[in-house]
Amino acid sequence: MKRRGLVFAVLAGCLGVACGGTAKHAGGGPSAPGHGDPAAPAAGPPAAFPAESGADADVEAPRGPAPSAAPRGDGEAGATAGSAFEEKRAADAERPGLGTSWGESRTSEITTAPFEREHPSRPIAVGALYYNDASGARAMARRAGVSRVSGGFVSIDGGALAVRLVDSAGGGLPGYGSGDRAYVVGERGARYAIQIRNNTGNRYEVVATVDGLDVIDGRPGAYEKRGYILSPWATLDIDGFRRSETEVAAFRFGSVSGSYAASKGGARNVGVIGVAFFQEAGSPWPWSEAEVERREGADPFPGRFATPPRGVW
């Protein structure tokens, strides 16, 4: 069953490097600014789109033997639970590397537009970027066997779509990359944006997450949510968590303990940015296997011999 919805469109605003543009959002909620239109999220892997769970929201107090004199009162039990919560916070505070904090408000006006997905909860493509400070990104890249320095786009599905992180001036952030995998180097306190490029003539709905949280509603990412519409041959910049139909809270690199995800109850997925693309109903996917095979078999010199003029045998 195909899914209809309204997608958010950005009328004007600043996303990372670009001011203004048109970005639409699918579904009933606000969308982030940029050049393009919004789309929807889905539930499932990867970590950028974790299943919604209360595991990180509540901390159970450690159990121990009951006092011999008298059972615990509500005050003592509450103190124990509070202590466990503080211990968890202290452990999170010790984590090295970067997270994404809730930054200053930035103007980002949106509108809505209709968008019907070809598949309600199955994206046509999913991309992920991992970010950290210089030493952390280098360690992650080394562990994955990636050594090539890269500051460009991460290619998705043969270059049909691409994504990268850009700084406040619009330049690509440095890092390590190989194919569809990238480890981006950030700097604490710096503002960044997610830049998405559409190299096809189709529209797509884009659902994005930062540290496992949806960039529109700030809750755990899921494919079923709606997102931004990415117009044909367009570039979409997303530079904050949406606060309203006119503003976003800028993405800024900060500590793990000071991240927006940590303030929401858990920093387990800090350090990853996810982008899911949904195909519009009725639109052709330009890079099908058949089309790729046809292009690979193209002959650059099909006419090897001269042909006589018309009427001559």
C-alpha positions in Angstrom: 0.0 0.0 0.0 1.4 3.3 -1.0 1.7 6.1 1.5 0.4 9.6 0.9 1.5 12.5 3.0 2.4 16.1 3.0 6.1 16.9 2.8 7.7 20.0 4.3 9.1 22.6 1.9 11.5 25.3 3.0 10.6 28.7 1.7 13.5 30.8 3.1 16.2 30.4 5.7 19.8 29.5 6.2 21.0 25.9 6.3 24.6 25.5 6.9 26.0 27.3 3.9 22.9 28.3 1.9 20.3 30.9 2.7 16.9 30.5 1.1 15.9 27.8 -1.3 12.9 25.5 -1.4 12.8 22.3 0.6 9.6 20.4 1.2 8.6 18.1 4.0 6.4 15.0 3.8 3.9 14.3 6.5 2.3 16.3 9.2 5.2 18.1 10.8 7.8 20.9 10.2 10.8 20.5 7.9 14.3 21.8 7.8 15.5 24.5 5.4 17.5 23.9 2.3 17.2 23.5 -1.5 14.7 20.7 -2.1 11.7 19.0 -0.5 11.3 16.9 2.6 10.6 13.1 3.0 9.8 10.4 5.5 11.7 8.1 8.0 11.4 4.3 8.6 11.9 1.9 11.4 14.9 -0.5 11.2 18.7 -0.6 10.9 21.2 1.1 10.7 22.0 2.6 14.1 21.1 6.0 12.7 17.5 4.8 12.7 17.3 2.8 15.9 14.0 1.2 17.0 12.2 3.3 19.5 12.8 1.9 23.0 12.6 3.1 26.6 15.8 1.3 27.5 17.8 4.5 27.7 15.0 6.5 29.3 14.7 4.9 32.7 17.4 3.7 35.1 16.4 1.1 37.5 17.9 1.4 41.0 20.3 -1.4 41.9 18.8 -4.1 44.0 20.3 -5.3 47.3 19.4 -7.0 50.5 16.7 -5.3 52.5 17.7 -3.7 55.8 17.1 -5.8 58.8 15.6 -3.1 60.9 12.9 -1.7 58.6 12.0 -1.6 54.9 13.1 1.4 52.8 10.9 4.4 52.7 10.0 6.2 49.5 12.6 8.8 50.3 15.4 6.4 50.5 14.4 4.5 47.4 14.2 7.7 45.5 17.6 8.6 46.7 19.0 5.3 45.5 17.4 5.8 42.0 18.8 9.3 41.9 22.2 8.0 42.7 22.0 5.4 39.9 21.0 8.2 37.5 23.9 10.4 38.5 26.3 7.4 38.1 25.0 6.9 34.6 25.5 10.6 33.8 29.0 10.5 35.2 29.8 7.5 33.0 28.4 9.3 29.9 30.4 12.4 30.8 33.6 10.4 30.6 33.1 9.4 27.0 35.6 11.0 24.7 34.9 12.5 21.2 32.2 14.6 19.8 28.4 14.7 19.9 25.9 17.2 18.4 24.5 19.9 20.7 21.3 21.9 20.4 22.6 25.2 19.0 21.3 28.7 18.5 18.1 29.4 16.6 18.4 29.9 12.9 15.7 31.1 10.5 14.3 28.3 8.4 10.8 28.7 7.0 8.9 25.7 5.6 5.7 24.8 3.8 4.2 21.5 2.9 3.7 19.6 -0.4 2.1 16.3 -1.3 4.3 13.3 -1.8 3.3 9.6 -2.2 6.0 7.0 -1.6 6.5 4.0 -3.8 7.0 1.9 -0.6 5.7 3.3 2.7 8.5 2.0 4.9 11.2 0.8 2.6 13.8 3.4 1.4 15.4 3.1 -2.0 18.8 3.9 -0.5 20.3 4.7 2.9 23.6 6.4 3.7 25.5 7.0 6.9 28.4 9.3 7.9 30.4 8.9 11.1 31.9 11.9 12.8 34.3 12.5 15.6 37.3 14.7 16.6 40.5 14.2 14.7 42.0 11.4 16.8 38.6 9.6 17.1 37.9 9.8 13.4 41.4 8.5 12.6 41.0 5.6 15.0 37.6 4.7 13.5 38.9 4.8 10.0 41.9 2.7 10.9 39.7 0.1 12.5 37.6 -0.1 9.4 40.7 -0.3 7.1 40.0 3.1 5.5 43.0 5.4 4.9 42.1 7.6 2.0 41.7 11.3 3.0 38.4 12.7 1.7 36.4 15.9 2.0 33.9 15.3 -0.7 30.5 13.7 -1.0 29.8 10.1 0.0 28.4 8.5 -3.1 25.1 6.6 -2.8 23.9 4.1 -5.3 26.5 4.8 -8.0 26.4 8.5 -7.6 22.6 9.0 -8.1 22.6 10.6 -4.7 25.3 12.0 -2.5 25.7 13.4 1.0 28.4 15.2 3.0 28.9 17.5 6.0 29.8 21.1 5.4 31.1 23.9 7.7 29.4 27.3 8.3 31.1 28.6 5.1 29.8 25.8 2.9 33.1 23.9 2.6 33.2 20.1 2.9 34.6 18.9 6.3 37.7 16.7 6.0 37.9 13.1 6.9 38.5 9.6 5.7 36.4 7.9 3.1 36.1 4.9 0.9 33.1 4.4 -1.4 29.9 4.8 0.7 31.6 5.0 4.0 33.0 8.2 5.6 34.6 9.2 8.9 34.3 13.0 9.2 36.5 15.2 11.4 34.7 17.9 13.4 35.8 20.5 15.8 34.2 21.2 19.1 32.0 24.4 19.0 31.9 24.5 15.2 28.5 24.6 13.4 27.9 22.2 10.6 25.1 21.2 8.1 24.1 18.0 6.3 24.3 18.6 2.5 22.4 16.3 0.2 22.7 16.3 -3.6 20.3 14.8 -6.1 21.9 13.9 -9.4 18.7 12.6 -11.0 15.6 13.9 -12.5 13.4 12.4 -9.8 12.0 13.8 -6.5 12.8 11.9 -3.3 11.6 12.2 0.3 14.6 12.4 2.6 14.5 11.3 6.3 17.6 12.4 8.2 18.8 11.6 11.7 21.6 13.0 13.9 22.9 10.8 16.8 19.9 8.6 16.2 17.4 11.4 16.5 15.1 12.6 13.8 16.0 16.1 12.7 12.3 17.2 12.5 10.8 15.9 15.8 13.9 15.1 17.9 12.7 11.6 18.7 14.3 8.3 17.7 14.6 8.0 14.0 12.3 5.7 12.1 11.6 5.1 8.4 7.8 5.6 8.9 8.3 9.3 9.8 8.0 12.0 7.2 10.9 14.1 6.0 12.0 16.7 3.4 11.4 16.6 -0.4 14.6 16.7 -2.5 13.8 18.2 -5.9 15.3 16.9 -9.2 19.0 18.0 -9.7 18.8 19.9 -6.4 20.9 20.3 -3.3 19.3 20.2 0.1 21.0 21.7 3.2 19.8 20.7 6.7 21.5 22.6 9.5 19.5 22.0 12.6 16.8 20.3 14.6 13.5 21.8 13.8 12.0 24.0 16.5 9.0 25.3 14.6 7.8 26.1 11.1 10.2 29.1 11.0 13.2 28.1 13.0 15.8 25.3 13.6 18.3 24.8 16.4 21.7 24.7 14.7 23.9 21.6 14.7 27.0 22.3 16.7 29.8 19.8 17.6 30.2 19.5 21.4 30.9 16.9 24.1 29.0 13.6 24.3 27.6 14.5 27.7 26.5 17.9 26.4 24.8 16.4 23.2 21.1 16.8 22.5 20.8 13.0 22.5 22.2 12.8 26.0 19.7 15.4 27.2 17.0 13.2 25.7 18.0 10.3 27.9 20.7 8.3 26.0 23.9 8.9 24.0 24.2 5.4 22.6 24.0 6.4 19.0 26.1 9.6 19.2 28.5 10.1 16.3 26.4 8.9 13.3 24.3 10.7 10.8 21.8 8.8 8.7 19.9 9.7 5.5 17.2 7.6 4.0 15.8 8.2 0.5 12.2 7.3 -0.5 11.2 7.0 -4.2 8.1 8.8 -5.3 5.3 6.6 -6.5 5.4 6.2 -10.3 8.8 7.6 -10.8 11.5 5.4 -12.4 14.7 4.5 -10.5 17.3 5.8 -13.0 20.1 3.5 -12.0 18.5 0.1 -12.3 20.6 -3.0 -13.0 19.3 -3.2 -16.5 20.2 0.4 -17.2 23.7 0.0 -15.7 24.3 -3.1 -17.9 23.0 -1.3 -21.0 25.4 1.6 -20.4 28.3 -0.7 -19.8 27.6 -2.4 -23.1 27.4 0.8 -25.1 29.7 0.9 -28.2 31.7 4.2 -28.6 32.3 3.5 -32.3 29.2 1.7 -33.7 29.8 2.8 -37.3 33.0 1.2 -38.4 32.4 1.4 -42.2 31.2 4.0 -44.5 27.6 3.7 -45.8 26.7 4.7 -49.4 24.5 7.8 -50.0 20.8 7.4 -50.2 19.7 5.7 -53.5 23.1 4.2 -54.1 23.5 0.4 -53.7 
